[in-house]
Every structure is written in structure tokens, then in C-alpha cells.
Amino acid sequence: MNDRSAGTPALRFLRAQGIAHEVHRYRHEPGTSDFGDEAAAQLTRLVGCDPSAIFKTLVWLVDGRACFAIAPVTGQVAAKRLAAALDGRSAVLADEPTARRISGSTLGAISPIAPRRAVPVVIDVSAHDHDRVFLSAGQRGVEVALAPADLIAATDATVAAIARGSRDS
């Protein structure tokens, strides 16, 4: 899809950096609170992608410091693994107000690319299983697809086995 009209900070950043990406839009259903399941169902239907290639971005606090954890929507982040990836002792999922303050986005639209505040980013190692991964472009119903290596470079991310059941990196 054409992304010229998309004005999210993430898409502007990708264009400015010349990073190859695709934008995919779907109709977000108001009242939906399981944003990962919604994105997986819509992208699988519209694009035909493997649901394990669709990733979610969550704001976590590791030893009280904010970070983004990027993991497949089909799984869950393992708190101990995330903490270890950042040399921390404990990790907890941030509450909604904290997630909004850190990311500058509402839940279901958090993108690790060009967030309001720069924080460490950890991407699950399973991203390397795909030619491209899908994640929020910073607006509900707008997803960006790009090569895992480009996502890692764009976010200066650490790659680690942070999803439950993920293989070690």
C-alpha cells in the first residue's frame, strides 16, 4: 500500500532514512482491546502473512527503567528473559499511563520506531525466522512490514530470546 498519506513518526523516520518498508492498513474495530489478535486476523486475511511474523511492541519496566519489548503477537514476553537481556533483575509490564507517556502512543498503536522517548529496545530472536516482520506503525490499523535487520538497525535493538518458548539466541 502507498504510505504517502501516513504521517506517523515511525513512517516519516523510515522514509527519511531510506529504509525499505511496506504499509498495510486495516479497519480497526472500535471497542477491540486485543490489538495483537486483531492485527493477526486482519493481516493474515489481507496479506496472507504467517501470524508468527506479526509482532507487538510492549512497554516494560526493567529494574524501574522503561524499555520496549518486541515479540510475536502469538506469544508472551517472559519477564525474567527480558530482564536478563538488559542485565536487570526484574521486569514488569508498564501500566497504560506509563506506556502512553513513554511511547507517545495509545495501546495498540505503540511503535518502537521514532518513539516519543528513546528507550532500550529488545526484539525476540524469532524475528530472524522471517524475511519481513509486521508491527504497528504508530496508529491503530496501520502496520509496517520491514526486514528484521532493518528494524533492529532502526531501533538500535538488542536481539534476545524474550518470548516464552523462544529458542536461545
Secondary structure, DSSP 4 states (H G I P E B T S, - for coil): ---TT---HHHHHHHHHT---EEEE--PPTT---HHHHHHHHHHHHH---GGGBEEEEEEEETTEEEEEEEETTS-B-HHHHHHHTT-S-EEEPPHHHHHHHHSS-TT---SSS-SS---EEEEGGGGGSS-EEEEEEETTEEEEE-HHHHHHHHT-EEE--BTTPPP-
